[in-house]
Amino acid sequence: MNIDQHLKVAQWHIEQARLHALNSDHSCGCPVNPHDQKAIDAIESGHVEEETSCSVDN
């Protein structure tokens, strides 16, 4: 993905989180996929590195 595409995906995720927070009945229950879990782990650890290649399978 290019920079603009990454920013659009990030914006979509932020908007989804905002909408979920506004909806007290939200119960998505979607399992976290490995790529998203890697991102969550990086944010929670405070260790975010630039990826220079596709990391879906890493």
PQR file with spaces between the fields and no chain letter, atoms N, CA, C, O and H, PARSE charges and radii, in Angstrom:
ATOM       1  N    MET     1       0.844   -1.184    0.000 -0.4000 1.5000
ATOM       2  CA   MET     1       0.000    0.000    0.000 -0.0000 2.0000
ATOM       3  C    MET     1       0.883    1.239    0.000  0.5500 1.7000
ATOM       4  O    MET     1       2.000    1.229    0.518 -0.5500 1.4000
ATOM       5  N    ASN     2       0.363    2.291   -0.585 -0.4000 1.5000
ATOM       6  CA   ASN     2       1.103    3.541   -0.536 -0.0000 2.0000
ATOM       7  C    ASN     2       0.691    4.336    0.713  0.5500 1.7000
ATOM       8  O    ASN     2      -0.190    3.910    1.460 -0.5500 1.4000
ATOM       9  H    ASN     2      -0.544    2.298   -1.006  0.4000 1.0000
ATOM      10  N    ILE     3       1.318    5.465    0.927 -0.4000 1.5000
ATOM      11  CA   ILE     3       1.066    6.259    2.138 -0.0000 2.0000
ATOM      12  C    ILE     3      -0.396    6.673    2.233  0.5500 1.7000
ATOM      13  O    ILE     3      -1.010    6.556    3.293 -0.5500 1.4000
ATOM      14  H    ILE     3       2.033    5.811    0.320  0.4000 1.0000
ATOM      15  N    ASP     4      -0.950    7.153    1.136 -0.4000 1.5000
ATOM      16  CA   ASP     4      -2.346    7.592    1.144 -0.0000 2.0000
ATOM      17  C    ASP     4      -3.284    6.452    1.513  0.5500 1.7000
ATOM      18  O    ASP     4      -4.244    6.655    2.256 -0.5500 1.4000
ATOM      19  H    ASP     4      -0.452    7.248    0.274  0.4000 1.0000
ATOM      20  N    GLN     5      -3.016    5.254    1.001 -0.4000 1.5000
ATOM      21  CA   GLN     5      -3.854    4.099    1.321 -0.0000 2.0000
ATOM      22  C    GLN     5      -3.730    3.719    2.799  0.5500 1.7000
ATOM      23  O    GLN     5      -4.730    3.400    3.442 -0.5500 1.4000
ATOM      24  H    GLN     5      -2.236    5.089    0.398  0.4000 1.0000
ATOM      25  N    HIS     6      -2.527    3.751    3.332 -0.4000 1.5000
ATOM      26  CA   HIS     6      -2.339    3.468    4.768 -0.0000 2.0000
ATOM      27  C    HIS     6      -3.124    4.458    5.617  0.5500 1.7000
ATOM      28  O    HIS     6      -3.782    4.067    6.582 -0.5500 1.4000
ATOM      29  H    HIS     6      -1.715    4.010    2.810  0.4000 1.0000
ATOM      30  N    LEU     7      -3.059    5.728    5.265 -0.4000 1.5000
ATOM      31  CA   LEU     7      -3.772    6.751    6.025 -0.0000 2.0000
ATOM      32  C    LEU     7      -5.284    6.555    5.943  0.5500 1.7000
ATOM      33  O    LEU     7      -5.987    6.768    6.931 -0.5500 1.4000
ATOM      34  H    LEU     7      -2.525    6.046    4.482  0.4000 1.0000
ATOM      35  N    LYS     8      -5.787    6.155    4.790 -0.4000 1.5000
ATOM      36  CA   LYS     8      -7.226    5.908    4.654 -0.0000 2.0000
ATOM      37  C    LYS     8      -7.661    4.714    5.492  0.5500 1.7000
ATOM      38  O    LYS     8      -8.718    4.755    6.122 -0.5500 1.4000
ATOM      39  H    LYS     8      -5.216    5.982    3.987  0.4000 1.0000
ATOM      40  N    VAL     9      -6.867    3.661    5.509 -0.4000 1.5000
ATOM      41  CA   VAL     9      -7.198    2.499    6.335 -0.0000 2.0000
ATOM      42  C    VAL     9      -7.169    2.884    7.821  0.5500 1.7000
ATOM      43  O    VAL     9      -8.056    2.501    8.584 -0.5500 1.4000
ATOM      44  H    VAL     9      -6.008    3.628    4.997  0.4000 1.0000
ATOM      45  N    ALA    10      -6.155    3.636    8.217 -0.4000 1.5000
ATOM      46  CA   ALA    10      -6.068    4.079    9.607 -0.0000 2.0000
ATOM      47  C    ALA    10      -7.265    4.957    9.968  0.5500 1.7000
ATOM      48  O    ALA    10      -7.835    4.819   11.050 -0.5500 1.4000
ATOM      49  H    ALA    10      -5.435    3.947    7.597  0.4000 1.0000
ATOM      50  N    GLN    11      -7.639    5.847    9.075 -0.4000 1.5000
ATOM      51  CA   GLN    11      -8.792    6.720    9.321 -0.0000 2.0000
ATOM      52  C    GLN    11     -10.067    5.887    9.457  0.5500 1.7000
ATOM      53  O    GLN    11     -10.907    6.174   10.310 -0.5500 1.4000
ATOM      54  H    GLN    11      -7.176    5.959    8.196  0.4000 1.0000
ATOM      55  N    TRP    12     -10.213    4.859    8.621 -0.4000 1.5000
ATOM      56  CA   TRP    12     -11.381    3.988    8.708 -0.0000 2.0000
ATOM      57  C    TRP    12     -11.434    3.292   10.064  0.5500 1.7000
ATOM      58  O    TRP    12     -12.495    3.218   10.684 -0.5500 1.4000
ATOM      59  H    TRP    12      -9.531    4.626    7.928  0.4000 1.0000
ATOM      60  N    HIS    13     -10.293    2.781   10.526 -0.4000 1.5000
ATOM      61  CA   HIS    13     -10.244    2.102   11.823 -0.0000 2.0000
ATOM      62  C    HIS    13     -10.577    3.071   12.962  0.5500 1.7000
ATOM      63  O    HIS    13     -11.303    2.709   13.889 -0.5500 1.4000
ATOM      64  H    HIS    13      -9.431    2.842   10.022  0.4000 1.0000
ATOM      65  N    ILE    14     -10.062    4.274   12.900 -0.4000 1.5000
ATOM      66  CA   ILE    14     -10.360    5.274   13.938 -0.0000 2.0000
ATOM      67  C    ILE    14     -11.842    5.601   13.939  0.5500 1.7000
ATOM      68  O    ILE    14     -12.461    5.702   14.999 -0.5500 1.4000
ATOM      69  H    ILE    14      -9.473    4.568   12.147  0.4000 1.0000
ATOM      70  N    GLU    15     -12.412    5.767   12.756 -0.4000 1.5000
ATOM      71  CA   GLU    15     -13.846    6.062   12.668 -0.0000 2.0000
ATOM      72  C    GLU    15     -14.679    4.902   13.195  0.5500 1.7000
ATOM      73  O    GLU    15     -15.681    5.124   13.875 -0.5500 1.4000
ATOM      74  H    GLU    15     -11.910    5.686   11.896  0.4000 1.0000
ATOM      75  N    GLN    16     -14.283    3.674   12.895 -0.4000 1.5000
ATOM      76  CA   GLN    16     -14.993    2.515   13.435 -0.0000 2.0000
ATOM      77  C    GLN    16     -14.928    2.496   14.963  0.5500 1.7000
ATOM      78  O    GLN    16     -15.937    2.246   15.623 -0.5500 1.4000
ATOM      79  H    GLN    16     -13.469    3.493   12.343  0.4000 1.0000
ATOM      80  N    ALA    17     -13.759    2.755   15.522 -0.4000 1.5000
ATOM      81  CA   ALA    17     -13.613    2.776   16.979 -0.0000 2.0000
ATOM      82  C    ALA    17     -14.480    3.864   17.593  0.5500 1.7000
ATOM      83  O    ALA    17     -15.107    3.652   18.631 -0.5500 1.4000
ATOM      84  H    ALA    17     -12.939    2.958   14.986  0.4000 1.0000
ATOM      85  N    ARG    18     -14.516    5.034   16.952 -0.4000 1.5000
ATOM      86  CA   ARG    18     -15.349    6.131   17.458 -0.0000 2.0000
ATOM      87  C    ARG    18     -16.821    5.728   17.429  0.5500 1.7000
ATOM      88  O    ARG    18     -17.546    5.948   18.399 -0.5500 1.4000
ATOM      89  H    ARG    18     -14.006    5.206   16.108  0.4000 1.0000
ATOM      90  N    LEU    19     -17.262    5.137   16.319 -0.4000 1.5000
ATOM      91  CA   LEU    19     -18.659    4.713   16.215 -0.0000 2.0000
ATOM      92  C    LEU    19     -18.987    3.622   17.228  0.5500 1.7000
ATOM      93  O    LEU    19     -20.065    3.633   17.822 -0.5500 1.4000
ATOM      94  H    LEU    19     -16.672    4.958   15.531  0.4000 1.0000
ATOM      95  N    HIS    20     -18.071    2.683   17.431 -0.4000 1.5000
ATOM      96  CA   HIS    20     -18.290    1.627   18.421 -0.0000 2.0000
ATOM      97  C    HIS    20     -18.402    2.222   19.823  0.5500 1.7000
ATOM      98  O    HIS    20     -19.228    1.784   20.624 -0.5500 1.4000
ATOM      99  H    HIS    20     -17.195    2.674   16.948  0.4000 1.0000
ATOM     100  N    ALA    21     -17.572    3.217   20.113 -0.4000 1.5000
ATOM     101  CA   ALA    21     -17.598    3.838   21.442 -0.0000 2.0000
ATOM     102  C    ALA    21     -18.913    4.564   21.686  0.5500 1.7000
ATOM     103  O    ALA    21     -19.376    4.643   22.824 -0.5500 1.4000
ATOM     104  H    ALA    21     -16.901    3.572   19.462  0.4000 1.0000
ATOM     105  N    LEU    22     -19.513    5.089   20.637 -0.4000 1.5000
ATOM     106  CA   LEU    22     -20.789    5.795   20.770 -0.0000 2.0000
ATOM     107  C    LEU    22     -21.968    4.842   20.915  0.5500 1.7000
ATOM     108  O    LEU    22     -23.024    5.236   21.409 -0.5500 1.4000
ATOM     109  H    LEU    22     -19.137    5.024   19.713  0.4000 1.0000
ATOM     110  N    ASN    23     -21.799    3.600   20.493 -0.4000 1.5000
ATOM     111  CA   ASN    23     -22.871    2.620   20.504 -0.0000 2.0000
ATOM     112  C    ASN    23     -22.702    1.710   21.716  0.5500 1.7000
ATOM     113  O    ASN    23     -21.844    0.828   21.727 -0.5500 1.4000
ATOM     114  H    ASN    23     -20.941    3.280   20.092  0.4000 1.0000
ATOM     115  N    SER    24     -23.519    1.930   22.723 -0.4000 1.5000
ATOM     116  CA   SER    24     -23.375    1.135   23.948 -0.0000 2.0000
ATOM     117  C    SER    24     -23.747   -0.326   23.729  0.5500 1.7000
ATOM     118  O    SER    24     -23.449   -1.171   24.573 -0.5500 1.4000
ATOM     119  H    SER    24     -24.216    2.647   22.714  0.4000 1.0000
ATOM     120  N    ASP    25     -24.389   -0.630   22.616 -0.4000 1.5000
ATOM     121  CA   ASP    25     -24.774   -2.005   22.319 -0.0000 2.0000
ATOM     122  C    ASP    25     -23.754   -2.723   21.449  0.5500 1.7000
ATOM     123  O    ASP    25     -23.994   -3.851   21.016 -0.5500 1.4000
ATOM     124  H    ASP    25     -24.631    0.056   21.931  0.4000 1.0000
ATOM     125  N    HIS    26     -22.611   -2.080   21.186 -0.4000 1.5000
ATOM     126  CA   HIS    26     -21.622   -2.688   20.283 -0.0000 2.0000
ATOM     127  C    HIS    26     -21.098   -3.997   20.855  0.5500 1.7000
ATOM     128  O    HIS    26     -20.669   -4.071   22.007 -0.5500 1.4000
ATOM     129  H    HIS    26     -22.416   -1.165   21.537  0.4000 1.0000
ATOM     130  N    SER    27     -21.145   -5.011   20.029 -0.4000 1.5000
ATOM     131  CA   SER    27     -20.608   -6.310   20.430 -0.0000 2.0000
ATOM     132  C    SER    27     -20.110   -7.043   19.186  0.5500 1.7000
ATOM     133  O    SER    27     -20.602   -8.120   18.849 -0.5500 1.4000
ATOM     134  H    SER    27     -21.493   -4.951   19.094  0.4000 1.0000
ATOM     135  N    CYS    28     -19.148   -6.456   18.522 -0.4000 1.5000
ATOM     136  CA   CYS    28     -18.643   -6.989   17.259 -0.0000 2.0000
ATOM     137  C    CYS    28     -18.215   -8.445   17.403  0.5500 1.7000
ATOM     138  O    CYS    28     -18.709   -9.315   16.685 -0.5500 1.4000
ATOM     139  H    CYS    28     -18.749   -5.581   18.795  0.4000 1.0000
ATOM     140  N    GLY    29     -17.324   -8.703   18.304 -0.4000 1.5000
ATOM     141  CA   GLY    29     -16.870  -10.057   18.530 -0.0000 2.0000
ATOM     142  C    GLY    29     -15.962  -10.608   17.457  0.5500 1.7000
ATOM     143  O    GLY    29     -15.632  -11.793   17.487 -0.5500 1.4000
ATOM     144  H    GLY    29     -16.923   -7.997   18.887  0.4000 1.0000
ATOM     145  N    CYS    30     -15.547   -9.787   16.512 -0.4000 1.5000
ATOM     146  CA   CYS    30     -14.660  -10.267   15.453 -0.0000 2.0000
ATOM     147  C    CYS    30     -13.317  -10.670   16.057  0.5500 1.7000
ATOM     148  O    CYS    30     -12.763   -9.939   16.878 -0.5500 1.4000
ATOM     149  H    CYS    30     -15.815   -8.824   16.488  0.4000 1.0000
ATOM     150  N    PRO    31     -12.794  -11.822   15.659 -0.5600 1.5000
ATOM     151  CA   PRO    31     -11.481  -12.215   16.160  0.2800 2.0000
ATOM     152  C    PRO    31     -10.395  -11.330   15.554  0.5500 1.7000
ATOM     153  O    PRO    31     -10.522  -10.858   14.425 -0.5500 1.4000
ATOM     154  N    VAL    32      -9.347  -11.116   16.306 -0.4000 1.5000
ATOM     155  CA   VAL    32      -8.217  -10.336   15.817 -0.0000 2.0000
ATOM     156  C    VAL    32      -7.404  -11.205   14.868  0.5500 1.7000
ATOM     157  O    VAL    32      -7.028  -12.326   15.211 -0.5500 1.4000
ATOM     158  H    VAL    32      -9.244  -11.500   17.224  0.4000 1.0000
ATOM     159  N    ASN    33      -7.130  -10.679   13.664 -0.4000 1.5000
ATOM     160  CA   ASN    33      -6.308  -11.449   12.739 -0.0000 2.0000
ATOM     161  C    ASN    33      -4.832  -11.233   13.091  0.5500 1.7000
ATOM     162  O    ASN    33      -4.507  -10.288   13.809 -0.5500 1.4000
ATOM     163  H    ASN    33      -7.435   -9.769   13.386  0.4000 1.0000
ATOM     164  N    PRO    34      -3.943  -12.086   12.601 -0.5600 1.5000
ATOM     165  CA   PRO    34      -2.521  -11.993   12.967  0.2800 2.0000
ATOM     166  C    PRO    34      -1.883  -10.640   12.632  0.5500 1.7000
ATOM     167  O    PRO    34      -1.054  -10.147   13.397 -0.5500 1.4000
ATOM     168  N    HIS    35      -2.258  -10.038   11.503 -0.4000 1.5000
ATOM     169  CA   HIS    35      -1.676   -8.747   11.120 -0.0000 2.0000
ATOM     170  C    HIS    35      -2.091   -7.656   12.098  0.5500 1.7000
ATOM     171  O    HIS    35      -1.266   -6.845   12.519 -0.5500 1.4000
ATOM     172  H    HIS    35      -2.932  -10.438   10.881  0.4000 1.0000
ATOM     173  N    ASP    36      -3.385   -7.638   12.462 -0.4000 1.5000
ATOM     174  CA   ASP    36      -3.859   -6.643   13.426 -0.0000 2.0000
ATOM     175  C    ASP    36      -3.262   -6.892   14.809  0.5500 1.7000
ATOM     176  O    ASP    36      -2.949   -5.940   15.523 -0.5500 1.4000
ATOM     177  H    ASP    36      -4.055   -8.296   12.120  0.4000 1.0000
ATOM     178  N    GLN    37      -3.099   -8.160   15.198 -0.4000 1.5000
ATOM     179  CA   GLN    37      -2.501   -8.454   16.504 -0.0000 2.0000
ATOM     180  C    GLN    37      -1.071   -7.956   16.571  0.5500 1.7000
ATOM     181  O    GLN    37      -0.626   -7.466   17.609 -0.5500 1.4000
ATOM     182  H    GLN    37      -3.353   -8.934   14.617  0.4000 1.0000
ATOM     183  N    LYS    38      -0.351   -8.079   15.465 -0.4000 1.5000
ATOM     184  CA   LYS    38       1.026   -7.560   15.414 -0.0000 2.0000
ATOM     185  C    LYS    38       1.025   -6.053   15.644  0.5500 1.7000
ATOM     186  O    LYS    38       1.887   -5.531   16.351 -0.5500 1.4000
ATOM     187  H    LYS    38      -0.713   -8.477   14.622  0.4000 1.0000
ATOM     188  N    ALA    39       0.058   -5.352   15.050 -0.4000 1.5000
ATOM     189  CA   ALA    39      -0.047   -3.899   15.238 -0.0000 2.0000
ATOM     190  C    ALA    39      -0.415   -3.569   16.682  0.5500 1.7000
ATOM     191  O    ALA    39       0.154   -2.649   17.270 -0.5500 1.4000
ATOM     192  H    ALA    39      -0.643   -5.776   14.476  0.4000 1.0000
ATOM     193  N    ILE    40      -1.351   -4.302   17.252 -0.4000 1.5000
ATOM     194  CA   ILE    40      -1.757   -4.079   18.646 -0.0000 2.0000
ATOM     195  C    ILE    40      -0.567   -4.294   19.575  0.5500 1.7000
ATOM     196  O    ILE    40      -0.319   -3.483   20.467 -0.5500 1.4000
ATOM     197  H    ILE    40      -1.813   -5.049   16.775  0.4000 1.0000
ATOM     198  N    ASP    41       0.163   -5.377   19.369 -0.4000 1.5000
ATOM     199  CA   ASP    41       1.331   -5.676   20.207 -0.0000 2.0000
ATOM     200  C    ASP    41       2.378   -4.571   20.103  0.5500 1.7000
ATOM     201  O    ASP    41       2.978   -4.188   21.107 -0.5500 1.4000
ATOM     202  H    ASP    41      -0.039   -6.036   18.644  0.4000 1.0000
ATOM     203  N    ALA    42       2.599   -4.057   18.894 -0.4000 1.5000
ATOM     204  CA   ALA    42       3.586   -2.994   18.706 -0.0000 2.0000
ATOM     205  C    ALA    42       3.167   -1.727   19.435  0.5500 1.7000
ATOM     206  O    ALA    42       3.988   -1.092   20.098 -0.5500 1.4000
ATOM     207  H    ALA    42       2.112   -4.368   18.078  0.4000 1.0000
ATOM     208  N    ILE    43       1.906   -1.356   19.319 -0.4000 1.5000
ATOM     209  CA   ILE    43       1.416   -0.151   19.997 -0.0000 2.0000
ATOM     210  C    ILE    43       1.494   -0.326   21.507  0.5500 1.7000
ATOM     211  O    ILE    43       1.950    0.574   22.212 -0.5500 1.4000
ATOM     212  H    ILE    43       1.240   -1.871   18.780  0.4000 1.0000
ATOM     213  N    GLU    44       1.054   -1.474   22.008 -0.4000 1.5000
ATOM     214  CA   GLU    44       1.063   -1.709   23.454 -0.0000 2.0000
ATOM     215  C    GLU    44       2.477   -1.753   24.025  0.5500 1.7000
ATOM     216  O    GLU    44       2.691   -1.364   25.174 -0.5500 1.4000
ATOM     217  H    GLU    44       0.684   -2.205   21.435  0.4000 1.0000
ATOM     218  N    SER    45       3.433   -2.218   23.247 -0.4000 1.5000
ATOM     219  CA   SER    45       4.814   -2.284   23.730 -0.0000 2.0000
ATOM     220  C    SER    45       5.548   -0.958   23.557  0.5500 1.7000
ATOM     221  O    SER    45       6.617   -0.753   24.132 -0.5500 1.4000
ATOM     222  H    SER    45       3.259   -2.534   22.314  0.4000 1.0000
ATOM     223  N    GLY    46       4.965   -0.056   22.757 -0.4000 1.5000
ATOM     224  CA   GLY    46       5.627    1.211   22.485 -0.0000 2.0000
ATOM     225  C    GLY    46       6.771    1.075   21.500  0.5500 1.7000
ATOM     226  O    GLY    46       7.628    1.954   21.408 -0.5500 1.4000
ATOM     227  H    GLY    46       4.096   -0.223   22.289  0.4000 1.0000
ATOM     228  N    HIS    47       6.786   -0.030   20.761 -0.4000 1.5000
ATOM     229  CA   HIS    47       7.886   -0.299   19.837 -0.0000 2.0000
ATOM     230  C    HIS    47       7.348   -0.486   18.417  0.5500 1.7000
ATOM     231  O    HIS    47       7.125   -1.609   17.964 -0.5500 1.4000
ATOM     232  H    HIS    47       6.090   -0.744   20.836  0.4000 1.0000
ATOM     233  N    VAL    48       7.146    0.636   17.727 -0.4000 1.5000
ATOM     234  CA   VAL    48       6.636    0.594   16.356 -0.0000 2.0000
ATOM     235  C    VAL    48       7.784    0.889   15.410  0.5500 1.7000
ATOM     236  O    VAL    48       8.435    1.929   15.507 -0.5500 1.4000
ATOM     237  H    VAL    48       7.328    1.548   18.095  0.4000 1.0000
ATOM     238  N    GLU    49       8.023   -0.028   14.505 -0.4000 1.5000
ATOM     239  CA   GLU    49       9.084    0.141   13.513 -0.0000 2.0000
ATOM     240  C    GLU    49       8.467    0.267   12.137  0.5500 1.7000
ATOM     241  O    GLU    49       7.390   -0.272   11.882 -0.5500 1.4000
ATOM     242  H    GLU    49       7.494   -0.873   14.426  0.4000 1.0000
ATOM     243  N    GLU    50       9.137    0.971   11.254 -0.4000 1.5000
ATOM     244  CA   GLU    50       8.672    1.091    9.894 -0.0000 2.0000
ATOM     245  C    GLU    50       8.803   -0.252    9.188  0.5500 1.7000
ATOM     246  O    GLU    50       9.853   -0.893    9.237 -0.5500 1.4000
ATOM     247  H    GLU    50      10.012    1.410   11.461  0.4000 1.0000
ATOM     248  N    GLU    51       7.733   -0.664    8.538 -0.4000 1.5000
ATOM     249  CA   GLU    51       7.787   -1.874    7.738 -0.0000 2.0000
ATOM     250  C    GLU    51       8.138   -1.472    6.312  0.5500 1.7000
ATOM     251  O    GLU    51       7.563   -0.535    5.758 -0.5500 1.4000
ATOM     252  H    GLU    51       6.880   -0.143    8.498  0.4000 1.0000
ATOM     253  N    THR    52       9.063   -2.175    5.742 -0.4000 1.5000
ATOM     254  CA   THR    52       9.489   -1.858    4.384 -0.0000 2.0000
ATOM     255  C    THR    52       9.088   -2.933    3.384  0.5500 1.7000
ATOM     256  O    THR    52       9.421   -2.850    2.202 -0.5500 1.4000
ATOM     257  H    THR    52       9.530   -2.936    6.192  0.4000 1.0000
ATOM     258  N    SER    53       8.371   -3.940    3.868 -0.4000 1.5000
ATOM     259  CA   SER    53       7.841   -4.976    2.982 -0.0000 2.0000
ATOM     260  C    SER    53       6.544   -5.467    3.588  0.5500 1.7000
ATOM     261  O    SER    53       6.238   -5.177    4.745 -0.5500 1.4000
ATOM     262  H    SER    53       8.101   -4.007    4.828  0.4000 1.0000
ATOM     263  N    CYS    54       5.785   -6.207    2.807 -0.4000 1.5000
ATOM     264  CA   CYS    54       4.504   -6.725    3.276 -0.0000 2.0000
ATOM     265  C    CYS    54       4.733   -7.597    4.501  0.5500 1.7000
ATOM     266  O    CYS    54       5.613   -8.458    4.501 -0.5500 1.4000
ATOM     267  H    CYS    54       6.033   -6.442    1.867  0.4000 1.0000
ATOM     268  N    SER    55       3.949   -7.375    5.537 -0.4000 1.5000
ATOM     269  CA   SER    55       4.150   -8.126    6.778 -0.0000 2.0000
ATOM     270  C    SER    55       2.976   -9.031    7.114  0.5500 1.7000
ATOM     271  O    SER    55       2.878   -9.515    8.241 -0.5500 1.4000
ATOM     272  H    SER    55       3.234   -6.675    5.537  0.4000 1.0000
ATOM     273  N    VAL    56       2.088   -9.269    6.165 -0.4000 1.5000
ATOM     274  CA   VAL    56       0.912  -10.082    6.446 -0.0000 2.0000
ATOM     275  C    VAL    56       1.284  -11.482    6.913  0.5500 1.7000
ATOM     276  O    VAL    56       0.633  -12.039    7.797 -0.5500 1.4000
ATOM     277  H    VAL    56       2.168   -8.876    5.249  0.4000 1.0000
ATOM     278  N    ASP    57       2.321  -12.043    6.326 -0.4000 1.5000
ATOM     279  CA   ASP    57       2.707  -13.412    6.689 -0.0000 2.0000
ATOM     280  C    ASP    57       3.789  -13.465    7.753  0.5500 1.7000
ATOM     281  O    ASP    57       4.248  -14.549    8.111 -0.5500 1.4000
ATOM     282  H    ASP    57       2.849  -11.590    5.608  0.4000 1.0000
ATOM     283  N    ASN    58       4.202  -12.316    8.264 -0.4000 1.5000
ATOM     284  CA   ASN    58       5.294  -12.293    9.265 -0.0000 2.0000
ATOM     285  C    ASN    58       4.754  -12.279   10.657  0.5500 1.7000
ATOM     286  O    ASN    58       5.524  -12.260   11.618 -0.5500 1.4000
ATOM     287  H    ASN    58       3.829  -11.435    7.973  0.4000 1.0000
